């Protein structure tokens, strides 16, 4: 069900025949059954034009070198690099083609010709994945760093990295990243407004000051600003309240109606250890081709810690070759607050915060709980339960509290280039709003 291998066609015909005649394990064969992809509804994370990873691609990460906690933001012309890592659930090592696309702040393509955006060839390759050790299912781990001597970026802005299967040419997934020029001086702050939400919840209102560089001649027309909460790039909010009273300096902020919910919360899933010694695990069946884990019940109103210890929109899967994948059972006890026919979904850093039917929770009438399963690699992740209402994700209905939680915000300053008519990123900043 979970271990779909899109690239099985890459096996030479004689290997497939050989596998049949040597009676490959029935259990392995059934585990690796191909299943048609389920169309996903919009997620909290995916930006327009972004393609979510298929079931054969797992544990995707994109971060600036130095720490997996770094956001995918680098400075133009610097030595900073980004790291892409992922696993492919497959029996043999694959090959992938990588291309990049440049976008404006609304994620529409900028339309600039490639020679103006890139120095080098906008077509690179990923080969030589490292096979996992000891355990099933089989997977290969890939690591790719950029920019490199083969490709450099010449302009700032929003980008997508696109990963294609080499043989078929099918695009498998894409991820956003950002290049800033680090021009000017930007300071931001958060003010928490208590009891300001329609439900009495707290809200975070973002403020910024920007000392812009001399080449910005018409800041009131060419500068714009936005904020993103917890690296959910899709859910950025533009600061429309601006002031240009001081020459060379601009102030901006979100209106109260645009303010972010400060009670947005996660639940931590620590699978660094797959054993009954892990306080999160209720039952563990290691003697399976795919180990099975049942987590202890999650209880509504007792789900999350208000303190955000670390942050990554894609989690922290282990990248050593002995790391295992497991079928993890999640169970939510709502105490009868949510009717059994409600559409409740599991989203998290292990599924790109995207809703799909395979992540829908089913109501177990015998136990009186909602439950579902997900394929997760050893590591540390964040997740939450959401409802789907009229085709839209309600990510606050099952929140623990109306009060404040730790939040991370990233501010962006954009400059609309008057000659080339594209959105440059002049500056970014990160600020945390603590509990």
Order of alpha helices (4+ residues) and beta strands (2+ residues): alpha-alpha-beta-beta-beta-beta-alpha-beta-beta-beta-beta-beta-beta-beta-beta-beta-alpha-beta-beta-beta-beta-beta-beta-beta-beta-beta-beta-beta-beta-beta-beta-beta-beta-beta-beta
